[in-house]
Amino acid sequence: MKNYILLEYQENFADNLSVIAYGKILERNTNSHCYFENDTKKRVKFENFMSNFNLDYDFISTSRVKEIAKKAYLANRFPLINNKNKILKYNHFKINDIDLISDDIKSMIKFNHLNFITNYDILEEIEQNQSIGLYINKNDIKEIENSDYILRATERLNKYIKKPKLYIFTDRNFETKVKSYIDFKIINLSDWREEFYFLTACKHKIILNTKNSYSEGFWAAILNKKDYHINVYDKKIKTKYKHNNWIAV
């Protein structure tokens, strides 16, 4: 008999990717199956995002969720391989767990089509340069203004990359407040799909250690198909993961 893993809806698509990925990993390692609550309001918002990908997920009724949740184990450590019902609380995928992301999970995080791309000039520029992608959510701008993380990250990348250029994806213009060691360009795109696709297309990544920006930067780094790329993350993220192209600053 299969156990249930109850997945919690997240506010943005990238955090939902983390939840779904952890759920799939738990399914693979336990006799369990993942479900989201079939709440109409939450489901509509969720599917507006996630139906753009080749993701596999199921839903279960609210009454059944309440019944299962009474006996569910709160998944606040990972991986959990015990055979119990679980409520999965993860919305940021940990760098420690990167090796658990299999190719079949990566293949699910692929857009169904690319009809949303309109700014081909930007995409061409990104692909022709030693581009470094950085996503900053508008709610994290004040936090990065009071930090020298981007400055340290660009200084380090400048040592490894010849003629790098930083592309900052955000919906706010705060150019005068960015502290960067290399030239940068702020890109404002109205379609989140185009934004994420372009961010992923950048050869290298800087991942912010902030509540609203981390997941988009993380998944863009994971899905990078370039032969040689560097991913920079905040040294405040404690991890035992060791890989030549993942650098803490």
C-alpha positions as CSV (number, residue, x, y, z in Angstrom):
1,M,0.0,0.0,0.0
2,K,1.4,3.4,-1.0
3,N,1.8,6.2,1.5
4,Y,0.9,9.8,0.7
5,I,3.2,12.8,0.3
6,L,1.3,16.0,0.6
7,L,2.9,18.9,-1.3
8,E,2.3,22.5,-0.4
9,Y,1.6,25.1,-3.1
10,Q,4.2,27.9,-3.4
11,E,3.9,31.5,-4.5
12,N,6.2,31.3,-7.4
13,F,6.9,28.7,-10.1
14,A,10.6,28.1,-9.1
15,D,9.7,27.2,-5.5
16,N,7.0,24.9,-6.9
17,L,9.8,23.2,-8.9
18,S,11.7,22.5,-5.7
19,V,8.7,21.0,-4.0
20,I,7.9,18.8,-7.0
21,A,11.5,17.7,-7.4
22,Y,11.8,16.7,-3.8
23,G,8.5,14.9,-4.1
24,K,9.7,12.9,-7.1
25,I,12.9,12.0,-5.2
26,L,10.9,10.8,-2.3
27,E,8.6,8.8,-4.6
28,R,11.7,7.1,-6.0
29,N,13.1,6.2,-2.6
30,T,9.9,5.3,-0.7
31,N,6.6,3.5,-1.3
32,S,4.9,6.8,-1.7
33,H,3.0,9.0,-4.1
34,C,2.8,12.9,-4.2
35,Y,-0.4,15.0,-4.3
36,F,-1.4,18.6,-4.2
37,E,-4.6,19.6,-2.5
38,N,-7.4,20.0,-5.1
39,D,-8.3,23.5,-4.0
40,T,-9.7,25.3,-7.0
41,K,-8.3,28.8,-6.3
42,K,-4.8,27.5,-5.5
43,R,-4.9,24.9,-8.3
44,V,-5.7,27.5,-11.0
45,K,-2.9,29.8,-9.9
46,F,-0.5,26.8,-9.7
47,E,-1.4,25.5,-13.1
48,N,-1.1,28.9,-14.7
49,F,2.6,28.5,-14.0
50,M,3.3,24.8,-14.0
51,S,1.3,23.7,-17.1
52,N,4.0,25.4,-19.1
53,F,6.4,22.6,-18.3
54,N,6.3,18.8,-18.9
55,L,5.7,18.2,-15.2
56,D,3.9,15.2,-13.7
57,Y,1.7,15.8,-10.6
58,D,-1.6,14.7,-9.1
59,F,-4.3,16.2,-7.0
60,I,-6.3,14.9,-4.0
61,S,-9.5,16.2,-2.4
62,T,-9.4,18.7,0.5
63,S,-11.3,16.3,2.8
64,R,-8.8,13.5,2.0
65,V,-5.9,15.9,2.7
66,K,-7.3,16.8,6.1
67,E,-7.7,13.1,6.9
68,I,-4.2,12.2,5.8
69,A,-2.6,15.3,7.5
70,K,-3.7,14.2,10.9
71,K,-1.3,11.2,10.7
72,A,1.3,12.7,8.5
73,Y,5.0,13.2,9.3
74,L,6.4,16.7,8.8
75,A,9.2,16.4,6.3
76,N,11.7,18.9,7.8
77,R,14.7,16.7,7.1
78,F,15.8,15.1,3.8
79,P,15.9,12.5,2.5
80,L,13.3,10.7,4.4
81,I,13.0,7.0,3.4
82,N,10.7,5.8,6.2
83,N,7.3,4.6,5.0
84,K,5.0,7.1,6.5
85,N,2.7,9.7,5.2
86,K,4.5,13.1,4.8
87,I,3.8,16.8,4.5
88,L,6.6,18.2,2.4
89,K,7.7,21.6,3.7
90,Y,10.7,22.3,1.4
91,N,10.4,25.2,-1.1
92,H,14.2,25.8,-1.6
93,F,16.2,23.0,-3.0
94,K,19.4,22.5,-1.0
95,I,22.7,22.6,-2.8
96,N,23.6,19.5,-0.7
97,D,21.0,17.5,-2.5
98,I,22.0,18.4,-6.1
99,D,23.2,14.9,-6.9
100,L,19.7,13.6,-6.1
101,I,18.3,15.5,-9.2
102,S,18.2,12.9,-11.9
103,D,18.0,13.4,-15.6
104,D,14.3,12.5,-15.7
105,I,13.6,15.3,-13.2
106,K,15.5,17.8,-15.3
107,S,13.7,16.6,-18.4
108,M,10.3,17.4,-16.7
109,I,11.4,21.1,-16.2
110,K,11.3,21.9,-19.9
111,F,8.9,24.3,-21.6
112,N,6.2,22.8,-23.8
113,H,7.0,25.4,-26.4
114,L,9.0,28.6,-26.9
115,N,6.3,30.7,-28.5
116,F,6.7,33.2,-25.7
117,I,10.2,34.4,-26.9
118,T,10.0,37.8,-28.5
119,N,13.3,39.5,-27.6
120,Y,15.6,37.5,-29.8
121,D,18.1,40.3,-29.9
122,I,18.6,39.9,-26.1
123,L,18.9,36.1,-26.4
124,E,21.4,36.4,-29.2
125,E,23.5,38.8,-27.1
126,I,23.4,36.5,-24.1
127,E,24.5,33.5,-26.2
128,Q,27.3,35.3,-27.9
129,N,28.9,36.7,-24.7
130,Q,30.5,35.2,-21.6
131,S,27.2,35.9,-19.9
132,I,26.5,35.7,-16.2
133,G,22.9,35.5,-15.2
134,L,21.5,36.9,-12.0
135,Y,17.8,37.0,-11.0
136,I,16.7,39.5,-8.4
137,N,13.1,39.5,-7.2
138,K,11.7,43.0,-6.5
139,N,11.1,42.0,-2.9
140,D,14.8,41.2,-2.3
141,I,16.2,44.5,-3.7
142,K,16.6,46.2,-0.3
143,E,18.4,43.1,1.0
144,I,21.0,43.1,-1.8
145,E,21.5,46.8,-1.6
146,N,22.9,46.3,1.9
147,S,25.1,43.5,0.9
148,D,28.5,43.2,-1.0
149,Y,27.7,39.7,-2.2
150,I,27.2,40.6,-5.9
151,L,30.5,42.6,-5.8
152,R,32.4,39.7,-4.3
153,A,30.7,37.2,-6.7
154,T,31.6,39.3,-9.8
155,E,35.1,39.9,-8.5
156,R,35.6,36.1,-8.3
157,L,34.1,35.4,-11.6
158,N,36.3,38.0,-13.3
159,K,39.3,35.9,-12.3
160,Y,37.9,32.8,-14.2
161,I,36.1,34.2,-17.1
162,K,37.5,36.3,-20.0
163,K,35.5,39.4,-20.8
164,P,32.4,38.5,-18.7
165,K,29.2,40.5,-18.7
166,L,26.5,40.4,-16.0
167,Y,22.8,40.2,-17.0
168,I,20.5,41.1,-14.1
169,F,16.9,40.0,-14.6
170,T,14.5,42.0,-12.5
171,D,11.3,44.0,-12.8
172,R,12.7,47.1,-11.1
173,N,15.3,49.6,-12.3
174,F,18.0,50.1,-9.6
175,E,21.1,50.4,-11.7
176,T,22.7,53.0,-9.6
177,K,22.5,50.8,-6.5
178,V,24.2,47.7,-8.0
179,K,27.7,47.1,-6.8
180,S,29.5,45.0,-9.4
181,Y,33.1,44.3,-10.3
182,I,32.2,43.9,-14.0
183,D,29.9,45.5,-16.6
184,F,26.3,44.7,-16.2
185,K,23.0,45.1,-18.0
186,I,19.6,45.2,-16.3
187,I,16.9,43.4,-18.2
188,N,13.2,43.9,-17.6
189,L,10.9,41.4,-19.3
190,S,7.2,41.2,-18.9
191,D,6.9,37.4,-19.4
192,W,8.3,35.2,-16.6
193,R,8.8,32.4,-19.0
194,E,11.1,34.4,-21.3
195,E,12.9,35.8,-18.2
196,F,13.6,32.3,-16.9
197,Y,14.6,30.9,-20.3
198,F,17.1,33.8,-20.9
199,L,18.4,33.4,-17.3
200,T,19.0,29.7,-18.0
201,A,20.7,30.6,-21.3
202,C,23.4,32.6,-19.6
203,K,26.6,30.6,-19.5
204,H,27.3,31.3,-15.8
205,K,25.1,32.0,-12.8
206,I,25.1,34.0,-9.5
207,I,22.6,32.6,-7.1
208,L,21.2,34.9,-4.4
209,N,20.7,33.5,-0.9
210,T,17.3,35.3,-0.5
211,K,13.8,34.2,0.1
212,N,12.3,35.3,-3.2
213,S,15.2,35.0,-5.6
214,Y,17.1,31.8,-4.6
215,S,15.0,29.1,-6.4
216,E,14.9,30.8,-9.8
217,G,18.7,31.2,-9.8
218,F,19.2,27.7,-8.5
219,W,17.1,26.0,-11.1
220,A,18.5,28.1,-13.9
221,A,22.0,26.8,-12.8
222,I,20.8,23.2,-12.6
223,L,19.3,23.3,-16.1
224,N,22.4,24.9,-17.7
225,K,23.4,22.8,-20.6
226,K,26.7,24.6,-21.4
227,D,29.8,22.5,-21.4
228,Y,31.7,24.8,-19.1
229,H,29.9,27.0,-16.6
230,I,30.4,28.4,-13.1
231,N,27.7,28.8,-10.5
232,V,28.4,31.1,-7.6
233,Y,26.5,30.9,-4.3
234,D,26.7,32.6,-0.9
235,K,29.2,31.0,1.5
236,K,26.5,31.5,4.2
237,I,24.8,28.5,2.7
238,K,26.5,25.7,4.5
239,T,26.9,22.7,2.3
240,K,29.2,19.6,1.9
241,Y,28.6,19.6,-1.8
242,K,31.9,19.7,-3.7
243,H,32.1,20.4,-7.4
244,N,34.6,22.4,-9.4
245,N,32.0,24.6,-11.0
246,W,30.1,25.4,-7.8
247,I,31.9,28.2,-5.9
248,A,31.0,29.8,-2.6
249,V,31.9,33.4,-2.0
